[in-house]
Every structure is written in structure tokens, then in C-alpha cells.
């Protein structure tokens, strides 16, 4: 008997011949019978995922067949559950990454927005400062010149370095508004002195031989100032502002009028040089201006005070303004005698005579540029020396800025005087106009 017929007839309690179809047996009927019994036993919750024929041949009863289907279903369910668990974990991971990326993107966007806002605010502040510099320093006045005198390729001070970088180059066939003159060192002067017969430079000369010890940084500073004055005169400037490269522009916001107007108003043909930075020993030693009595001068809105220059008392060539007559009178003393044979030859000035500078004493703020016959001192001053200045005042003694405490005390006193003036005269301050 065929195995499938035997299994089925044993369950029915009948014996049938080997031929299919005998005793009402058929393969389709046996499969239908097995599925029906399984559904009755387990309330249609079980669906066998294997061939019913295989289950029927493997087990001899319907119950065993149903249990086999249950075990198979359980295995499938476990596999599905594991797959679903992994799928859920992967979904949670993806969602976590998305949330993390969204939060980091939000923070990054906020940071970029803050950076852009800070950069925009800094750009606006820089633009306002540039407008203030252009107005206060009279950079749009074609008859006014601004010169920065230094010792290197560019100004050492941060304020004047930025000023020169922004206004020092001509644009669109327009002349530069600010000129930088790299000064002469003692070595350069000694080299020119050694080659005086070969005329190594056309802007300076030595009318007589000099000792090497007489040529130092002090002489080089004075000659550099004279060469800057000579350049301003050759350029046809009616007024000029001369700044040493370690001068600060921190007081610009307290000015009451532009530089060119201040030079015209406070300087005169009798005193054509206006000292706009002041250094006093008494500021450091006594805490006041001493015999000058500057702290007792009344505050006058729209007008500042001028006091006479005093020999070896009112120091400072960090900032000074000149009328054209002041430039001519200064150069008359330190150029060749034939240079000022006539005013028409002012654009073809002769070289600066270094020997005359040495004979006069050499110090620019005592004997050369500033003196009692041509100079008035502006108070409150327009400028002060930067606090981090590294200028060399006594190079012949091998020291650095030996007067730096005096310079710092003078700068602080100038700041206080300008703040006092601006507090009383708010409506006259350039920045508020």
C-alpha cells in the first residue's frame, strides 16, 4: 500500500487498496481534511508555512501535524520578531541622527548668524571710524596734506598703520590723502656723510665734515622731519599735519573742528607752527602742568587755548601742524642759502644741510622744528603718544625710551583734559555732528 494511503486509512480505521481513489481517498481530500482539523483545534490561528503533504507524511496524526505547523510558525514568528526589532533599532538610530544633525545645524546656523552679525557690526563701526577720520583729518581738502614720519616700511602704531593702509594709496587717478615718509637712521646718515663727495643723496648734504659721534638717532629724527616738511612744501600744501608713527588717534572723537581748520584758526603768520601734542615733565613729577597752569584755563566751547612754546619745557613733535609760511621759515634755517632766493623757487628746494642741524642742537622739539619764535601749543591737545610706544629717545646712551613714564603721564593728562572739554561742549564735538 502506498504510504500516503496507509497513513490516511490508519487514521480512518479502514483498509483500502493501493490504487488512488479507492475507499474515497484522494490526495486533495486528505490535505483538506488535515487543514480543517488543524483550524478546528487551534481556532484558525495557525497557518502552516510548509507543505501540508510533507506534514501529513511526516506525522501520523492530525494533532502532530498541527503541532509541527505551530513549531514552524513559531520559528517564523521569532525570525520576524528579530527582524522587526532590528528594524525598530535602526529606525531609532536614524531618527536620533536626524535630531542630532538638526540641532547641530541649528546651533551652527545660529553661530554663523552671530558671526555674520558681529562682522556686519564691525564693518559698520569701521565705516563710521573711516568717515570720522576723513572729516577730522581734513583728508578731502586738496590744499591740506597729512604726513606720517616713521623709521620702517610702514607706521609702527596701529592707528596710523590703519590710516595709511586705507588712505595712503591713490585710487582712480586720485592722489593719496596720507603720505608716509620713512625716516633716516644714524647709519644712513653716516653712509651719506662718508659719500658726500659722490653725492649719494640729492635731498641731504653735509656742508662740512662731521664726527661720527655727532651723527646719531636724534639727528636722524630731526632730518627726517625736515625732509617731510620739504616734501609738503614741494607738493604745494597750504597747511600740513605731521605725525610721528607712534602717535595715537584716540582723541579724534573729542575734536571740535577738523585739523585744517584748527591750523588756520590757531596758527598765524607770526606763529605759523601749531604744536598739537604736549609732553611735560611736571605731569609726571607733580601731577599738574606746573608754571603753565593749563588746568586753570577755562573751558570755552568752540575755541581752544594756545600757550607759547617754552624752551626745554613743552616737548613733543609727535603731532604738529604748519601753515605754508611755517614750512618756509623752518626750511630757511636748514637748507642751502640759495634755496630761498625767491618764493617762486620753493618747488625746487635745495637739500637739507645736516651740518646746520647738528650745529643747531639736533633735537627736533627743542631746536629744529619747534621753538619759541614760531610755535604755539594747543590745549587741550589733539593728539598724544600711544601707550605702547617703543620710540628711542636716547640712542647715544644705548637706552630705550627713557622718557616713557613722562610720555604716559602726559597722554593720560591730555585724555582727561579732552574728556572734560567734551563733557562741557557736547554739541561741538565732531562725532556728534
ZISULDA-V987607 format. One record per residue. N is the residue number from 1. RES is the residue in three letters. PSI is psi in whole degrees, -180 to 180 (NA if undefined). NEAR is the number of other C-alpha atoms within 8 Angstrom. D_LAST is the distance of its C-alpha to the last C-alpha in whole Angstrom. Layout:
n=N res=RES psi=PSI near=NEAR d_last=D_LAST
n=N res=RES psi=PSI near=NEAR d_last=D_LAST
//
This chain:
n=1 res=UNK psi=144 near=6 d_last=120
n=2 res=UNK psi=144 near=6 d_last=117
n=3 res=UNK psi=-41 near=7 d_last=115
n=4 res=UNK psi=-38 near=8 d_last=112
n=5 res=UNK psi=-36 near=12 d_last=115
n=6 res=UNK psi=-45 near=10 d_last=117
n=7 res=UNK psi=-45 near=10 d_last=114
n=8 res=UNK psi=-41 near=9 d_last=113
n=9 res=UNK psi=-29 near=11 d_last=117
n=10 res=UNK psi=-38 near=9 d_last=117
n=11 res=UNK psi=-32 near=9 d_last=114
n=12 res=UNK psi=-11 near=6 d_last=116
n=13 res=UNK psi=26 near=6 d_last=120
n=14 res=UNK psi=160 near=7 d_last=121
n=15 res=UNK psi=137 near=8 d_last=123
n=16 res=UNK psi=157 near=8 d_last=122
n=17 res=UNK psi=170 near=8 d_last=123
n=18 res=UNK psi=-16 near=8 d_last=121
n=19 res=UNK psi=137 near=5 d_last=120
n=20 res=UNK psi=144 near=8 d_last=117
n=21 res=UNK psi=-16 near=7 d_last=117
n=22 res=UNK psi=152 near=10 d_last=120
n=23 res=UNK psi=29 near=7 d_last=120
n=24 res=UNK psi=16 near=5 d_last=117
n=25 res=UNK psi=140 near=10 d_last=115
n=26 res=UNK psi=156 near=9 d_last=112
n=27 res=UNK psi=-42 near=6 d_last=109
n=28 res=UNK psi=-38 near=6 d_last=107
n=29 res=UNK psi=-40 near=8 d_last=109
n=30 res=UNK psi=-41 near=10 d_last=108
n=31 res=UNK psi=-40 near=11 d_last=105
n=32 res=UNK psi=-40 near=8 d_last=104
n=33 res=UNK psi=-44 near=8 d_last=106
n=34 res=UNK psi=-43 near=12 d_last=104
n=35 res=UNK psi=-40 near=9 d_last=101
n=36 res=UNK psi=-44 near=8 d_last=102
n=37 res=UNK psi=-39 near=9 d_last=103
n=38 res=UNK psi=-40 near=14 d_last=100
n=39 res=UNK psi=-35 near=11 d_last=98
n=40 res=UNK psi=-41 near=8 d_last=100
n=41 res=UNK psi=-40 near=6 d_last=100
n=42 res=UNK psi=22 near=8 d_last=97
n=43 res=UNK psi=44 near=7 d_last=95
n=44 res=UNK psi=19 near=8 d_last=94
n=45 res=UNK psi=-6 near=6 d_last=91
n=46 res=UNK psi=131 near=11 d_last=93
n=47 res=UNK psi=117 near=8 d_last=93
n=48 res=UNK psi=129 near=11 d_last=94
n=49 res=UNK psi=9 near=7 d_last=92
n=50 res=UNK psi=170 near=8 d_last=95
n=51 res=UNK psi=129 near=7 d_last=98
n=52 res=UNK psi=-33 near=10 d_last=101
n=53 res=UNK psi=-40 near=7 d_last=103
n=54 res=UNK psi=-45 near=8 d_last=102
n=55 res=UNK psi=-43 near=12 d_last=102
n=56 res=UNK psi=-39 near=14 d_last=105
n=57 res=UNK psi=-30 near=10 d_last=107
n=58 res=UNK psi=-38 near=7 d_last=106
n=59 res=UNK psi=148 near=9 d_last=107
n=60 res=UNK psi=-7 near=10 d_last=110
n=61 res=UNK psi=162 near=8 d_last=108
n=62 res=UNK psi=-33 near=11 d_last=106
n=63 res=UNK psi=-47 near=7 d_last=104
n=64 res=UNK psi=-37 near=9 d_last=104
n=65 res=UNK psi=-43 near=15 d_last=102
n=66 res=UNK psi=-41 near=10 d_last=100
n=67 res=UNK psi=-38 near=8 d_last=99
n=68 res=UNK psi=-42 near=9 d_last=98
n=69 res=UNK psi=-37 near=14 d_last=96
n=70 res=UNK psi=-44 near=11 d_last=94
n=71 res=UNK psi=-41 near=8 d_last=94
n=72 res=UNK psi=-41 near=11 d_last=93
n=73 res=UNK psi=-38 near=12 d_last=90
n=74 res=UNK psi=-43 near=8 d_last=89
n=75 res=UNK psi=-44 near=8 d_last=88
n=76 res=UNK psi=-41 near=8 d_last=86
n=77 res=UNK psi=-39 near=8 d_last=84
n=78 res=UNK psi=-44 near=8 d_last=84
n=79 res=UNK psi=-44 near=8 d_last=82
n=80 res=UNK psi=-39 near=8 d_last=80
n=81 res=UNK psi=-43 near=8 d_last=79
n=82 res=UNK psi=-44 near=8 d_last=78
n=83 res=UNK psi=-42 near=8 d_last=76
n=84 res=UNK psi=-38 near=8 d_last=74
n=85 res=UNK psi=-46 near=8 d_last=73
n=86 res=UNK psi=-38 near=8 d_last=72
n=87 res=UNK psi=-40 near=8 d_last=70
n=88 res=UNK psi=-45 near=8 d_last=69
n=89 res=UNK psi=-42 near=8 d_last=67
n=90 res=UNK psi=-40 near=8 d_last=66
n=91 res=UNK psi=-42 near=8 d_last=64
n=92 res=UNK psi=-41 near=8 d_last=63
n=93 res=UNK psi=-44 near=8 d_last=62
n=94 res=UNK psi=-43 near=8 d_last=60
n=95 res=UNK psi=-40 near=8 d_last=58
n=96 res=UNK psi=-43 near=8 d_last=57
n=97 res=UNK psi=-40 near=8 d_last=56
n=98 res=UNK psi=-42 near=8 d_last=54
n=99 res=UNK psi=-43 near=8 d_last=52
n=100 res=UNK psi=-43 near=8 d_last=51
n=101 res=UNK psi=-40 near=8 d_last=50
n=102 res=UNK psi=-42 near=8 d_last=48
n=103 res=UNK psi=-44 near=8 d_last=47
n=104 res=UNK psi=-37 near=8 d_last=46
n=105 res=UNK psi=-39 near=8 d_last=44
n=106 res=UNK psi=-45 near=8 d_last=42
n=107 res=UNK psi=-40 near=8 d_last=41
n=108 res=UNK psi=-42 near=8 d_last=40
n=109 res=UNK psi=-40 near=8 d_last=38
n=110 res=UNK psi=-41 near=8 d_last=36
n=111 res=UNK psi=-43 near=8 d_last=36
n=112 res=UNK psi=-39 near=8 d_last=35
n=113 res=UNK psi=-43 near=8 d_last=32
n=114 res=UNK psi=-41 near=8 d_last=31
n=115 res=UNK psi=-44 near=8 d_last=31
n=116 res=UNK psi=-39 near=8 d_last=29
n=117 res=UNK psi=-44 near=8 d_last=27
n=118 res=UNK psi=-42 near=8 d_last=26
n=119 res=UNK psi=-40 near=8 d_last=26
n=120 res=UNK psi=-40 near=8 d_last=23
n=121 res=UNK psi=-41 near=8 d_last=21
n=122 res=UNK psi=-38 near=8 d_last=21
n=123 res=UNK psi=-40 near=8 d_last=21
n=124 res=UNK psi=-41 near=8 d_last=18
n=125 res=UNK psi=-41 near=8 d_last=16
n=126 res=UNK psi=-39 near=8 d_last=18
n=127 res=UNK psi=-41 near=8 d_last=16
n=128 res=UNK psi=-40 near=8 d_last=13
n=129 res=UNK psi=-39 near=8 d_last=14
n=130 res=UNK psi=-42 near=8 d_last=15
n=131 res=UNK psi=-40 near=8 d_last=12
n=132 res=UNK psi=-43 near=12 d_last=10
n=133 res=UNK psi=-44 near=11 d_last=14
n=134 res=UNK psi=-39 near=10 d_last=14
n=135 res=UNK psi=-48 near=10 d_last=11
n=136 res=UNK psi=-37 near=13 d_last=11
n=137 res=UNK psi=8 near=10 d_last=15
n=138 res=UNK psi=44 near=12 d_last=15
n=139 res=UNK psi=-16 near=14 d_last=18
n=140 res=UNK psi=0 near=7 d_last=17
n=141 res=UNK psi=116 near=6 d_last=19
n=142 res=UNK psi=-18 near=6 d_last=23
n=143 res=UNK psi=-1 near=8 d_last=23
n=144 res=UNK psi=140 near=13 d_last=22
n=145 res=UNK psi=148 near=14 d_last=24
n=146 res=UNK psi=125 near=13 d_last=23
n=147 res=UNK psi=136 near=14 d_last=26
n=148 res=UNK psi=127 near=14 d_last=27
n=149 res=UNK psi=121 near=16 d_last=31
n=150 res=UNK psi=-169 near=14 d_last=33
n=151 res=UNK psi=-2 near=10 d_last=36
n=152 res=UNK psi=-160 near=8 d_last=37
n=153 res=UNK psi=-20 near=6 d_last=36
n=154 res=UNK psi=163 near=9 d_last=32
n=155 res=UNK psi=145 near=16 d_last=30
n=156 res=UNK psi=-37 near=10 d_last=31
n=157 res=UNK psi=144 near=12 d_last=28
n=158 res=UNK psi=-41 near=7 d_last=26
n=159 res=UNK psi=-50 near=9 d_last=22
n=160 res=UNK psi=-27 near=15 d_last=24
n=161 res=UNK psi=-46 near=12 d_last=26
n=162 res=UNK psi=-38 near=8 d_last=24
n=163 res=UNK psi=-44 near=10 d_last=22
n=164 res=UNK psi=-39 near=13 d_last=25
n=165 res=UNK psi=-33 near=8 d_last=26
n=166 res=UNK psi=-39 near=7 d_last=23
n=167 res=UNK psi=0 near=10 d_last=23
n=168 res=UNK psi=-12 near=12 d_last=26
n=169 res=UNK psi=136 near=11 d_last=28
n=170 res=UNK psi=144 near=10 d_last=28
n=171 res=UNK psi=136 near=7 d_last=28
n=172 res=UNK psi=53 near=4 d_last=30
n=173 res=UNK psi=25 near=5 d_last=31
n=174 res=UNK psi=140 near=6 d_last=28
n=175 res=UNK psi=152 near=7 d_last=28
n=176 res=UNK psi=148 near=10 d_last=26
n=177 res=UNK psi=-23 near=12 d_last=23
n=178 res=UNK psi=133 near=14 d_last=24
n=179 res=UNK psi=139 near=11 d_last=28
n=180 res=UNK psi=130 near=12 d_last=30
n=181 res=UNK psi=112 near=10 d_last=33
n=182 res=UNK psi=117 near=11 d_last=35
n=183 res=UNK psi=173 near=13 d_last=37
n=184 res=UNK psi=134 near=11 d_last=40
n=185 res=UNK psi=172 near=11 d_last=42
n=186 res=UNK psi=-37 near=11 d_last=46
n=187 res=UNK psi=-40 near=7 d_last=48
n=188 res=UNK psi=-39 near=8 d_last=46
n=189 res=UNK psi=-41 near=11 d_last=47
n=190 res=UNK psi=-39 near=10 d_last=50
n=191 res=UNK psi=-43 near=8 d_last=51
n=192 res=UNK psi=-35 near=12 d_last=50
n=193 res=UNK psi=-39 near=11 d_last=52
n=194 res=UNK psi=-27 near=7 d_last=55
n=195 res=UNK psi=28 near=9 d_last=55
n=196 res=UNK psi=-29 near=10 d_last=54
n=197 res=UNK psi=-22 near=5 d_last=57
n=198 res=UNK psi=-1 near=5 d_last=56
n=199 res=UNK psi=60 near=9 d_last=52
n=200 res=UNK psi=-26 near=7 d_last=51
n=201 res=UNK psi=146 near=7 d_last=47
n=202 res=UNK psi=-9 near=7 d_last=46
n=203 res=UNK psi=-10 near=8 d_last=43
n=204 res=UNK psi=159 near=9 d_last=45
n=205 res=UNK psi=164 near=15 d_last=48
n=206 res=UNK psi=116 near=11 d_last=50
n=207 res=UNK psi=-13 near=8 d_last=52
n=208 res=UNK psi=160 near=5 d_last=55
n=209 res=UNK psi=145 near=6 d_last=56
n=210 res=UNK psi=152 near=9 d_last=54
n=211 res=UNK psi=146 near=6 d_last=55
n=212 res=UNK psi=-31 near=6 d_last=54
n=213 res=UNK psi=-22 near=5 d_last=53
n=214 res=UNK psi=-14 near=7 d_last=50
n=215 res=UNK psi=109 near=14 d_last=48
n=216 res=UNK psi=-170 near=12 d_last=46
n=217 res=UNK psi=-31 near=11 d_last=43
n=218 res=UNK psi=-44 near=13 d_last=41
n=219 res=UNK psi=-42 near=14 d_last=43
n=220 res=UNK psi=-38 near=14 d_last=41
n=221 res=UNK psi=-46 near=13 d_last=38
n=222 res=UNK psi=-43 near=14 d_last=38
n=223 res=UNK psi=-37 near=13 d_last=39
n=224 res=UNK psi=-42 near=13 d_last=37
n=225 res=UNK psi=-42 near=12 d_last=34
n=226 res=UNK psi=-38 near=11 d_last=36
n=227 res=UNK psi=-36 near=10 d_last=36
n=228 res=UNK psi=-41 near=12 d_last=33
n=229 res=UNK psi=-41 near=10 d_last=32
n=230 res=UNK psi=-42 near=11 d_last=35
n=231 res=UNK psi=-41 near=8 d_last=34
n=232 res=UNK psi=-39 near=12 d_last=30
n=233 res=UNK psi=-38 near=13 d_last=32
n=234 res=UNK psi=-29 near=11 d_last=35
n=235 res=UNK psi=-3 near=7 d_last=32
n=236 res=UNK psi=24 near=8 d_last=31
n=237 res=UNK psi=133 near=12 d_last=27
n=238 res=UNK psi=-33 near=8 d_last=26
n=239 res=UNK psi=152 near=14 d_last=24
n=240 res=UNK psi=144 near=15 d_last=24
n=241 res=UNK psi=130 near=13 d_last=23
n=242 res=UNK psi=125 near=13 d_last=26
n=243 res=UNK psi=133 near=13 d_last=25
n=244 res=UNK psi=150 near=11 d_last=28
n=245 res=UNK psi=-4 near=13 d_last=28
n=246 res=UNK psi=20 near=14 d_last=28
n=247 res=UNK psi=144 near=15 d_last=25
n=248 res=UNK psi=148 near=12 d_last=22
n=249 res=UNK psi=22 near=9 d_last=19
n=250 res=UNK psi=-19 near=6 d_last=18
n=251 res=UNK psi=2 near=12 d_last=16
n=252 res=UNK psi=-38 near=11 d_last=13
n=253 res=UNK psi=-9 near=9 d_last=11
n=254 res=UNK psi=3 near=11 d_last=11
n=255 res=UNK psi=153 near=11 d_last=11
n=256 res=UNK psi=-16 near=8 d_last=10
n=257 res=UNK psi=156 near=9 d_last=11
n=258 res=UNK psi=164 near=11 d_last=12
n=259 res=UNK psi=-46 near=10 d_last=16
n=260 res=UNK psi=-42 near=11 d_last=17
n=261 res=UNK psi=-38 near=8 d_last=16
n=262 res=UNK psi=-41 near=10 d_last=17
n=263 res=UNK psi=-42 near=13 d_last=20
n=264 res=UNK psi=-39 near=10 d_last=21
n=265 res=UNK psi=-40 near=7 d_last=20
n=266 res=UNK psi=-21 near=9 d_last=21
n=267 res=UNK psi=164 near=14 d_last=24
n=268 res=UNK psi=175 near=10 d_last=27
n=269 res=UNK psi=-29 near=8 d_last=30
n=270 res=UNK psi=-41 near=5 d_last=32
n=271 res=UNK psi=82 near=12 d_last=30
n=272 res=UNK psi=1 near=14 d_last=29
n=273 res=UNK psi=128 near=15 d_last=28
n=274 res=UNK psi=112 near=15 d_last=25
n=275 res=UNK psi=118 near=15 d_last=26
n=276 res=UNK psi=8 near=13 d_last=22
n=277 res=UNK psi=139 near=16 d_last=24
n=278 res=UNK psi=133 near=13 d_last=27
n=279 res=UNK psi=126 near=12 d_last=30
n=280 res=UNK psi=139 near=13 d_last=32
n=281 res=UNK psi=-33 near=8 d_last=36
n=282 res=UNK psi=-24 near=10 d_last=35
n=283 res=UNK psi=-35 near=15 d_last=32
n=284 res=UNK psi=-41 near=12 d_last=35
n=285 res=UNK psi=-37 near=6 d_last=38
n=286 res=UNK psi=-18 near=8 d_last=37
n=287 res=UNK psi=9 near=7 d_last=33
n=288 res=UNK psi=-175 near=9 d_last=32
n=289 res=UNK psi=3 near=12 d_last=31
n=290 res=UNK psi=-130 near=8 d_last=35
n=291 res=UNK psi=-20 near=4 d_last=36
n=292 res=UNK psi=-32 near=5 d_last=32
n=293 res=UNK psi=37 near=9 d_last=31
n=294 res=UNK psi=-33 near=7 d_last=27
n=295 res=UNK psi=-13 near=7 d_last=27
n=296 res=UNK psi=-2 near=5 d_last=28
n=297 res=UNK psi=136 near=7 d_last=25
n=298 res=UNK psi=153 near=4 d_last=23
n=299 res=UNK psi=123 near=7 d_last=20
n=300 res=UNK psi=113 near=6 d_last=18
n=301 res=UNK psi=135 near=9 d_last=14
n=302 res=UNK psi=-2 near=7 d_last=13
n=303 res=UNK psi=132 near=5 d_last=16
n=304 res=UNK psi=169 near=10 d_last=18
n=305 res=UNK psi=152 near=8 d_last=22
n=306 res=UNK psi=135 near=9 d_last=24
n=307 res=UNK psi=152 near=8 d_last=28
n=308 res=UNK psi=147 near=8 d_last=31
n=309 res=UNK psi=136 near=12 d_last=32
n=310 res=UNK psi=137 near=8 d_last=35
n=311 res=UNK psi=125 near=8 d_last=38
n=312 res=UNK psi=30 near=6 d_last=38
n=313 res=UNK psi=-55 near=8 d_last=36
n=314 res=UNK psi=92 near=11 d_last=32
n=315 res=UNK psi=166 near=10 d_last=32
n=316 res=UNK psi=104 near=10 d_last=30
n=317 res=UNK psi=22 near=13 d_last=30
n=318 res=UNK psi=-29 near=14 d_last=27
n=319 res=UNK psi=128 near=15 d_last=24
n=320 res=UNK psi=150 near=13 d_last=25
n=321 res=UNK psi=154 near=13 d_last=24
n=322 res=UNK psi=140 near=15 d_last=26
n=323 res=UNK psi=168 near=16 d_last=27
n=324 res=UNK psi=-35 near=12 d_last=29
n=325 res=UNK psi=-34 near=9 d_last=32
n=326 res=UNK psi=-38 near=13 d_last=31
n=327 res=UNK psi=-43 near=12 d_last=32
n=328 res=UNK psi=-43 near=9 d_last=35
n=329 res=UNK psi=-35 near=8 d_last=36
n=330 res=UNK psi=-44 near=10 d_last=36
n=331 res=UNK psi=-24 near=12 d_last=38
n=332 res=UNK psi=-31 near=11 d_last=41
n=333 res=UNK psi=-22 near=7 d_last=42
n=334 res=UNK psi=20 near=11 d_last=42
n=335 res=UNK psi=176 near=11 d_last=43
n=336 res=UNK psi=150 near=10 d_last=47
n=337 res=UNK psi=-32 near=7 d_last=48
n=338 res=UNK psi=-2 near=6 d_last=48
n=339 res=UNK psi=-34 near=13 d_last=44
n=340 res=UNK psi=42 near=10 d_last=43
n=341 res=UNK psi=-28 near=7 d_last=46
n=342 res=UNK psi=152 near=7 d_last=44
n=343 res=UNK psi=-25 near=6 d_last=40
n=344 res=UNK psi=-19 near=5 d_last=41
n=345 res=UNK psi=13 near=10 d_last=42
n=346 res=UNK psi=-28 near=11 d_last=39
n=347 res=UNK psi=-7 near=9 d_last=38
n=348 res=UNK psi=58 near=7 d_last=42
n=349 res=UNK psi=150 near=10 d_last=41
n=350 res=UNK psi=176 near=9 d_last=44
n=351 res=UNK psi=160 near=10 d_last=44
n=352 res=UNK psi=132 near=14 d_last=43
n=353 res=UNK psi=107 near=13 d_last=46
n=354 res=UNK psi=-31 near=13 d_last=46
n=355 res=UNK psi=-37 near=11 d_last=49
n=356 res=UNK psi=-35 near=10 d_last=46
n=357 res=UNK psi=-43 near=14 d_last=44
n=358 res=UNK psi=-40 near=11 d_last=47
n=359 res=UNK psi=-31 near=7 d_last=48
n=360 res=UNK psi=-17 near=8 d_last=45
n=361 res=UNK psi=-26 near=8 d_last=44
n=362 res=UNK psi=-32 near=12 d_last=42
n=363 res=UNK psi=125 near=11 d_last=39
n=364 res=UNK psi=-36 near=13 d_last=36
n=365 res=UNK psi=9 near=11 d_last=34
n=366 res=UNK psi=-46 near=11 d_last=37
n=367 res=UNK psi=-26 near=11 d_last=39
n=368 res=UNK psi=-68 near=14 d_last=38
n=369 res=UNK psi=-51 near=12 d_last=34
n=370 res=UNK psi=134 near=14 d_last=33
n=371 res=UNK psi=168 near=13 d_last=35
n=372 res=UNK psi=-19 near=10 d_last=35
n=373 res=UNK psi=-19 near=5 d_last=36
n=374 res=UNK psi=-7 near=11 d_last=33
n=375 res=UNK psi=137 near=14 d_last=30
n=376 res=UNK psi=152 near=14 d_last=28
n=377 res=UNK psi=129 near=15 d_last=26
n=378 res=UNK psi=134 near=15 d_last=22
n=379 res=UNK psi=131 near=11 d_last=22
n=380 res=UNK psi=144 near=10 d_last=20
n=381 res=UNK psi=160 near=12 d_last=20
n=382 res=UNK psi=-20 near=11 d_last=18
n=383 res=UNK psi=164 near=15 d_last=20
n=384 res=UNK psi=162 near=16 d_last=23
n=385 res=UNK psi=143 near=13 d_last=26
n=386 res=UNK psi=148 near=11 d_last=26
n=387 res=UNK psi=-27 near=7 d_last=29
n=388 res=UNK psi=26 near=4 d_last=31
n=389 res=UNK psi=139 near=9 d_last=32
n=390 res=UNK psi=31 near=7 d_last=35
n=391 res=UNK psi=154 near=7 d_last=35
n=392 res=UNK psi=114 near=9 d_last=39
n=393 res=UNK psi=-35 near=10 d_last=39
n=394 res=UNK psi=65 near=12 d_last=43
n=395 res=UNK psi=-27 near=11 d_last=44
n=396 res=UNK psi=-21 near=7 d_last=47
n=397 res=UNK psi=3 near=5 d_last=48
n=398 res=UNK psi=19 near=6 d_last=48
n=399 res=UNK psi=167 near=10 d_last=45
n=400 res=UNK psi=-142 near=10 d_last=42
n=401 res=UNK psi=87 near=10 d_last=38
n=402 res=UNK psi=-18 near=9 d_last=40
n=403 res=UNK psi=15 near=7 d_last=37
n=404 res=UNK psi=-43 near=8 d_last=35
n=405 res=UNK psi=-39 near=8 d_last=35
n=406 res=UNK psi=-40 near=12 d_last=34
n=407 res=UNK psi=-41 near=12 d_last=31
n=408 res=UNK psi=-44 near=11 d_last=30
n=409 res=UNK psi=-40 near=10 d_last=30
n=410 res=UNK psi=-39 near=14 d_last=28
n=411 res=UNK psi=-43 near=13 d_last=26
n=412 res=UNK psi=-40 near=8 d_last=26
n=413 res=UNK psi=-39 near=9 d_last=26
n=414 res=UNK psi=-40 near=13 d_last=23
n=415 res=UNK psi=-45 near=9 d_last=21
n=416 res=UNK psi=-42 near=8 d_last=22
n=417 res=UNK psi=-41 near=10 d_last=21
n=418 res=UNK psi=-38 near=12 d_last=17
n=419 res=UNK psi=-39 near=9 d_last=17
n=420 res=UNK psi=-43 near=8 d_last=18
n=421 res=UNK psi=-45 near=11 d_last=16
n=422 res=UNK psi=-33 near=11 d_last=13
n=423 res=UNK psi=-36 near=7 d_last=15
n=424 res=UNK psi=-20 near=8 d_last=15
n=425 res=UNK psi=59 near=10 d_last=12
n=426 res=UNK psi=-38 near=8 d_last=10
n=427 res=UNK psi=-12 near=6 d_last=7
n=428 res=UNK psi=-7 near=11 d_last=7
n=429 res=UNK psi=135 near=14 d_last=7
n=430 res=UNK psi=-38 near=12 d_last=5
n=431 res=UNK psi=-25 near=7 d_last=6
n=432 res=UNK psi=-6 near=7 d_last=4
n=433 res=UNK psi=NA near=6 d_last=0
//
